């Protein structure tokens, strides 16, 4: 599916003005709130999450290429954690309950809110790990 770019009605910028044919891939009207025009500048939007992730990836050499090390789950089933090089730790909470964040010096990016030092269900975070901490 193409991403919706602009406008409030399908095809959301994928046909030139005056086009007589519909685009070959339909776009539902429900996508009107997901256009690039609307999501640009919204810090909670998927578009801005991806833009931030790409900026961080360019700034962190270990995210582009380098070793990846799986870590023991910090709290049990449903949590995946790995390091990329020595500077970035990724923790994914796939469980149904909040989990404590591992030791870190900075949050680089989170896909949702972090509440009281916990990673919420269905949320991923990139951290700068604390030195010597697993």
N, C-alpha and C positions, 0 to 999 in steps of 0.2 A: 504494500500500500504506500502510495506517496504521502509525504507529510503535508498537512494543510499549511499554506503559506499566509494567505491574507483573505480578508472579507468575512462576511457573515453567512454566505450561502455557498453551497457547492457550485463549482469545483474548487473553491478556495484558492484561486490564482493559478490553476493549472491549464487554463485555456485562454487564448487571447480574447480581448473584447470582440464581441460579434461572432464568435465561433458558432457554427450551426450543428456540430456534433458534440455529444457528451464525451468526456475523457474515457479512455478504455478501462480505467479502474475507477469504480464509483467511490465517492466519499460521503459518508453519512452526515446529515445536518447536525448531529450531536457533536461533531468535531469543531464546531464554530468557536468553542472556548479553548481549543488546543492549537490555534494557528500560531505560526512563528511571530506574527505581529503582536498577538496578545501575550504570548509567553515571554517575549523579550523584555528584560528588566525585572521580571517577577522572580525574586530570589527563591521562591518555593516551586518554580516550574521545572519540568523535566528538561526543557531546553537549557535553562541556566545551570542546572545540575551537570549536564553533559559539557557545557562550555567550561565550567569550572574544572571538571575532571580532566579535560583536554589541556587546560593551562597547567595544572599540577603535573600531568604526565610529561609535558615538555620540560618542566623545571626540575623534575626528578629523574636523573639518568637511569636509576635502577628500575623504573617502571617501563622504560622502553625496551630494555634488553638486560638480561642478567639472571642470576639464580632466583628461584622461588623455593621456599622451604615451608612445607606444611607444619603447623604447630599443633600440639595437643590441644583439644578443645578446652578453653578456659573454664567452662562450667558444665560441660556434659553434652548430651545428644542435642542435635539441632543447631549447633554453632560451629561454623568453619572459620579457621584462622590460618593465615600464612604471612610470611615476610617476603618482601621483594628486596633483595640486597640487605643492607643494614639500616636503611632509612625509612622504610614504609612498612607498616603492618596493616593488613586488611582483616576485619572481623565481620562476618555475616551471621546475623541472628535469624535462622530459619525456624526457630522454635515458636511456641505460642505464648511465651512469657518473657518479660524483660530480663536481661542479664547484665551483670557488672562489667564495665569496660576494664580491660587489662591496663596495667601501668603504662602511662604515656606522658610525653611532654607537650604534645600539641595534637589537636584534631585538624587534619588536613581537609577532610570532606566527609559529610554524612548524608545519606539518602533520606533522612527524616530527623525529627527532633531527638535529641539526647536529653533524658530527664534524670536528674539526680545521679549523674554518673553511670547511667544505665543505657544500654542499647535496646531499643524497643523491638518487638517482633517484626519480622519482614523488613529489617533495616540493615544497611551495611555502612561501615565507617572505615576511613583510611586514617591511620594514626601515625605519629612520629613516636616510635617506641622509646620507653625509658631505657637508658643504658643498662645493659646486663640483665634486663627483665625478660622473662618468657611469659 
